[in-house]
């Protein structure tokens, strides 16, 4: 036995290598099929020809990216930043979309295998249908293809007919399978009795035909119209306080489904759900009958049996199935776009630049109010609380309120450490802002204190004030008293503060209550993770709320990292239980270690490229701590020198030149401007500072003053000033 063991092991290793090679070959073939099938959704123009060179480039990029995402769906931020040479020219948004496609594809594997088994056992040429099944990510599409093989459900018409007339079902099935190639004898049609039962069976076969379903759905997508009627007399559902007048725009409303806008779809769906509206679909039946005749194999289309089966297939089966699916698809598309707008707005809010306090070391934050007063907080430039107070000013308390505001402004000025500088006041933009601003102006005038006011959205401040996190920080304060702290901190560093608040409470999207809560939470969580990955976090000083948003870091792992502080270098993370190599790869480069053992730990460079980065620093004569070591000429002009260095580094370290250029870019940014929120040349980051006219258009002349604007019926939340 011992003498035969080496031969046995060698044989098994060879067999294992052969099986693994076949597995990789099959996977590569599968990636190729999927990339060709999905490329349409990633093209700049959906009408671009599939042979176009741009299309071919994107197909190859998708094929290279799929294996990276299939290993771990949470690796998208790592792939986008550190495998840009692989995914190029795909954008971050497209990589997220590709990751979503993979998840959908994997979730349908059971249904897909079931359909493929039936197709491979059936006779005829099914190669195109099999290819379609192998790449589909749409459940309804797979269900349509599976329909002809699906046994009749218990209690259905077909099941009862099959039980009562088993020979009739067999004859209709034989007739349906032979109709394509032969002209059916009328005598055989007369033998199909009872005729009404035969019509039902034949109608089921027509409705289950994939070509018929595709053609009818295509027509419905292009020509189907919605007819909306208002419900005049109704009892309000329990807990439904929404007035039917909110849906007056949709009473007696008609439009093509393809022309409906996203907000209209969501509003109609809500109105129908609340029993304020009735939804009906208008489709030309004659056109549908012509489409069915064109896409079914019969050569006896004028026979009464066939005409009756066509009508029954449409009126009993296809009409409801197609309109239901059409409305479901339109609603889903509207939801996805609404969620995308929400995520884009969240990304902009999180990546808003932090405040530059110049020589000031403190500010006064105000949360406007009426009866309960103005909640005030004096904060240091690092966000720590110096003092909390409440100013009441309603009625006879106005003079006392002004005096208290003067003392708070004086205290903020003293804490600021500069006698001659203006006092920074951060004011929540909400109910009572105008009155608070007026009171603040009077206090500054009477106290001879110069101020400059920053308006900050207060959405979500009250939500944060009642969280466990706020209670731990301010155990002796009422929740209403600490909302001003959140307002002040989101001015100092928006990301650090906004990640503590549930994204749905930030007022960044519309129709969020009409969208699937689970899907919205997942998408917003991914948007938060992307934003945190864009900026990076200091692993030794950041809060738990922001550390949880680092890619691949779970809540449990976050608490272990907090307990392991101080972290001396990035590789120390591997010593933490649960922090494996894959998690380290996905997350290590997004955490910084300030003043640690390794200087590279403060840069964007991934630990896997430290050796290459050190060589590049010497070759380019750069110093991590010295901005002046980099030439003042622009990146574009330095590219020629970089390309020459990249070529040498590629040969030395056996990596692609594109990967070397990625590392050079990370070093350049780390030395010049590591925080993307402060980067002037960043195209992706857009600030949300009030006063920016980016994206604005001019108002018409009849709305050129604030008074006219306030009197107009425009969807405005607040007007700060007009010019």
C-alpha positions, 0 to 999 in steps of 0.5 A: 500500500505504501509503495502505491501511495505516491502514484495514487496521490500523483494521479489524484492531483492530476485529476484535480488539476484537470477538473479545476481547469475544466471548471475555470474554462466553463466559468470563462465561457459563462462570463463571456455569454453573460457579458455579451447578453448584458452589455446593452445595459452598459452602453452609452446608447442603447441603439449602438450596434453590437459589433461596434468597437466601443461595445466590444471594449465594454464587453471585455471590461464586463468579462474581466470584472465579473470574476472579481465581483462573483467572489465577494459582492462587498468588494465593489469599492476595492475593485473600483479603486484598486482594480481600475485597470481591470474594470476600465472603462466601466464607472463605479455606478456601472460596477454596482449595477453589474454586482446587482446583476450577479446577485439577481442571476445567482438568485434565479439559479434553481428556476434556471436549472429547472427550465434548462432541464426541460428544454434539453429534454424537449425535441426541436432546435432550442439553442436560442431559447437555451442561450436566453435562459442561461443569461436571463436575470428576469424571473418573469422571463424564465417563468414564461419560458417554463410555462409550456412545461408547467403542469396544470395547477390543482383546481384549474380549468385544465386540471378538471378537463384533464380529469374528465376528458384525458384523451381530449388533452392528448389530442389537442397537444398532438394537434398543437405540436403538428400544426407548424409543419402540416395542414391539419385535416378538418375531420380531426378538428371535428373529433375534438369534442366537447369543442368548448373544452378543446378551445380552453386547452388550445387557448392555454397552449397559445398563451404559454407560447414564448413567441406569442407572449414576447410579441404581445408584451412588446406591443403593450409596452409601446401602445398600452394606455392607462385610464385613471378615474377618481373614486367619488364616494368612499370610506376612508381606510383606517389610519389613511388620513390622505385627502383624495384632493391630493390626486385631483390631477389624475381624475379622468387622466389618460396617457400611454404607459411608455410616456408616464414619468416616474413621479406619475407612476408612483403617485398613481400607484399610491392613489390606487392603493389608498382607494382614491383612484381606479386604474384600467388599461386600454388596449386594441383587441384587434391588433392583439389578435393579429399579433397572435395569428402572426406568431403562432404556428397554425395554418388553419387560422380561420377555423372557428376552433382556432379563432375562439382559442385566440380570443380566449387566450387574450381575454382570459389569460394574456390580458391580465398577465400582460397588463399586470406585468407591464405595470409591475415593470413600470413601477419597479423602474420608477422605484429604481430611478427614485432610489438612484436619485436618493442615493445621488443626493446622499452621496453629495450630502456626505461628500460636502466639504468640511468647514474651514474655521480659519482662526476661529476655535468655536461656533454657535449652533441654533435649532429654531423653535417657537414655544419651546424656544431656540435650542443653542449649543456652543461647539469647539472647532473639533465638535466638542460641546462647550455649553448648551442653553435655550432661548425663549423669545415669544411675547414678553420674553423677547427682550430677555431672549435677545439679552441671552443671545448676546451673552451666548454670542459673547461666550462663543467669541471668547471661546473662539480665541480671537477678539476681532474676528466675526462669530460663526453662527450655524442656523438650522434651516426649518420651521422658525428660521426667519424669526430666529434670524431676525432675533439674531440680527437684533442681538448682534446689533445691540451687542456690537458683535459681528456675525456671519450666519451659515444655514444648514439643513436640520433634517434628521437632527431630532431623529439623532437626538433620541438615539442611544448614541446621543443618550450616551453622550448627553445622559443628563440632557433632554433630546430636544436640547441636543439637536443643535449639537447635530446642526453645528457638527454637520457644518463642521464635518458633514460626513462624520455627523450625517452617517449617524442619522438614518438616510431616510430621515435626511429629506434627500428624496421623494416618494420614499414611503412608496418604495420598498423599505428593504431595497431602499435601506440596502441601496442607501447603505451602499451609497454611504459605504461608497462615500466613506470609502471615497474619503477614508477614516482614521481607524484610531479616532473615528466614531463607531458609526463611521467605522461601520461604513468601511467596506466589509466591516460589520458591526461585530467586527467594528466593536472588535476594532474599537476594543483593539485600539490603538492600531499601530499599522494596517497589518495589525488588523489581521490580528483581530479575530474575524478579520481574514485576508479577504476582509483585509483586502477589501477594507485595509486601504480605506482606513488610515493610521495616523503617526503609525509605524508605516508612513504608507498607512496614511496614503491611498496606496493599498498594502499589496502595493507598498513595495511598488509604491516605495520604488516609485517614490524613489524613481519620481523623487517624491516625499510623502510629507513634502508637497513641494517635492512634486512639480508644480506643473499639472498632472497631464503634463507630468504623464509623459514622465510617469509613463516612462517610470511605469514602463520600468516598474511594470517590468520590475514588479511584473504588473501591468503598466495601468496598475502602476499608473493607478499607484502613481495616481494614489501617491500623487493625490495622497501627497497633494490633496488626500481629502476628495471633499477639498479637491478643487479638480474633483469632478465627482464631488459636488458640494451642497453649500448654500450660495452655489448657483451650480445647476440653477436656471434664471427665474422669469421676470414676474417672479424676480422678488422674494415676495412674488416667489412666496406668493406663487404656487411653486414647490419651494421649501424656503427662500433665502434671498434673491438677486 
